[in-house]
């Protein structure tokens, strides 16, 4: 069971793939992302998990909102997040992705030293994502990332998609003396990885390292079942947002496309229904063992 009655809600705002023709409010630009960070913080999120996008020529065609690891885009986004959060008087932990896939190793790491976020993602294994493409996280890159999170004092969010990934988490945590407690983010329901069932989540929770904290997210249709199962199993956190799921529900047989704020608000309601409390950003720092980083506007 969780060590505290509080639940950390993490909002994953856009990811690398969700498009506006799927979910019109998914943010692409630094301005859109930063404004939504303020909105989800007000709604109850303690962590904002951030990817960035850019307009890019792909196979001879201009792609709007294409996935990116641009340091310029990360810098503009984080600076605006800090500025707008400061102006709005809200506090939230910034969690930057390192999932670059096709990008060179240094591009997946450079924003950590430059921007010093409080958290970053750490994907400990390669997998065939949805049996469609290689979600590459090579040992070469992971060794660099393990050293970098310690050097920059950034809390890694270990994203675990399958059972063996926990072994990899322990390998890199031990090799680089990554500070405890480890934080595990179960991502359930990706094709080619662990299906999002209550049975599978319970099995994974039993494999957690001693004293680790954990959160859960379900991809697509696994979204709601994983939130409910996570709360039943005593999770420390729930991850929601348009990166992982766009469907809020159904009405008259038609899909209701959600927004990041809607997903956070529903998670808040579920946490309270479960008899738990919603963690603030400061609560989350205490639970996760995070050293607070300044969120003030640096401009």
VENFENDA-V89051 format. One record per pair of residues at least 6 apart in sequence whose ideal C-beta (glycine too) atoms are under 6 Angstrom apart, sorted by sequence separation. I is the first residue (numbers start at 0). J is the second residue. If there is no record, write none. Layout:
BEGIN
I & J
I & J
END
This chain:
BEGIN
19 & 25
26 & 32
128 & 134
159 & 165
187 & 193
193 & 199
207 & 213
55 & 62
99 & 106
148 & 155
188 & 195
217 & 224
248 & 255
270 & 277
284 & 291
17 & 25
99 & 107
111 & 119
126 & 134
187 & 195
217 & 225
229 & 237
246 & 254
247 & 255
26 & 35
54 & 63
172 & 181
55 & 65
97 & 107
125 & 135
215 & 225
247 & 257
267 & 277
36 & 47
125 & 136
157 & 168
226 & 237
245 & 256
13 & 25
52 & 64
124 & 136
13 & 26
12 & 26
53 & 67
122 & 136
215 & 229
247 & 261
52 & 67
95 & 110
51 & 67
53 & 69
185 & 203
241 & 259
53 & 72
215 & 234
240 & 259
12 & 32
51 & 72
95 & 116
51 & 73
97 & 119
98 & 120
195 & 217
213 & 235
214 & 236
216 & 238
222 & 244
240 & 262
12 & 35
93 & 116
97 & 120
212 & 235
239 & 262
93 & 117
94 & 118
95 & 119
96 & 120
98 & 122
159 & 183
214 & 238
27 & 52
51 & 76
92 & 117
218 & 243
219 & 244
92 & 118
145 & 171
149 & 175
156 & 182
157 & 183
158 & 184
159 & 185
160 & 186
195 & 221
181 & 208
216 & 243
239 & 266
156 & 184
158 & 186
183 & 211
200 & 228
204 & 232
10 & 39
146 & 175
160 & 189
188 & 217
189 & 218
237 & 266
141 & 171
145 & 175
180 & 210
181 & 211
182 & 212
183 & 213
184 & 214
185 & 215
186 & 216
187 & 217
188 & 218
195 & 225
68 & 99
161 & 192
180 & 211
197 & 228
160 & 192
161 & 193
180 & 212
188 & 221
10 & 44
68 & 102
119 & 153
121 & 155
123 & 157
126 & 160
187 & 221
8 & 43
15 & 50
100 & 135
8 & 44
14 & 50
104 & 140
111 & 147
115 & 151
118 & 154
120 & 156
121 & 157
122 & 158
8 & 45
9 & 46
10 & 47
11 & 48
13 & 50
27 & 64
73 & 110
77 & 114
7 & 45
68 & 106
118 & 156
120 & 158
187 & 225
9 & 48
68 & 107
70 & 109
104 & 143
108 & 147
112 & 151
70 & 110
111 & 151
124 & 164
123 & 164
165 & 206
111 & 153
124 & 167
226 & 269
230 & 273
32 & 76
36 & 80
47 & 91
123 & 167
123 & 168
29 & 75
33 & 79
37 & 83
46 & 92
48 & 94
49 & 95
50 & 96
29 & 76
33 & 80
37 & 84
41 & 89
46 & 94
40 & 89
29 & 79
33 & 83
37 & 87
15 & 66
40 & 91
37 & 89
130 & 190
129 & 190
130 & 191
127 & 191
126 & 191
126 & 192
182 & 287
180 & 288
154 & 287
154 & 289
152 & 290
117 & 289
117 & 292
115 & 292
92 & 280
91 & 280
90 & 280
92 & 283
84 & 294
85 & 295
85 & 296
81 & 294
81 & 295
82 & 296
81 & 296
25 & 241
42 & 260
22 & 241
44 & 263
78 & 297
39 & 259
43 & 263
42 & 263
38 & 260
42 & 264
22 & 245
17 & 241
21 & 245
35 & 259
39 & 263
43 & 267
9 & 236
11 & 238
12 & 240
14 & 242
7 & 236
8 & 237
9 & 238
11 & 240
13 & 242
10 & 240
11 & 242
1 & 233
11 & 243
0 & 233
45 & 278
1 & 235
22 & 256
24 & 258
43 & 277
45 & 280
45 & 283
12 & 259
10 & 259
10 & 263
8 & 263
8 & 266
6 & 270
6 & 275
4 & 275
5 & 276
7 & 278
4 & 276
6 & 278
5 & 278
7 & 283
5 & 282
3 & 286
END
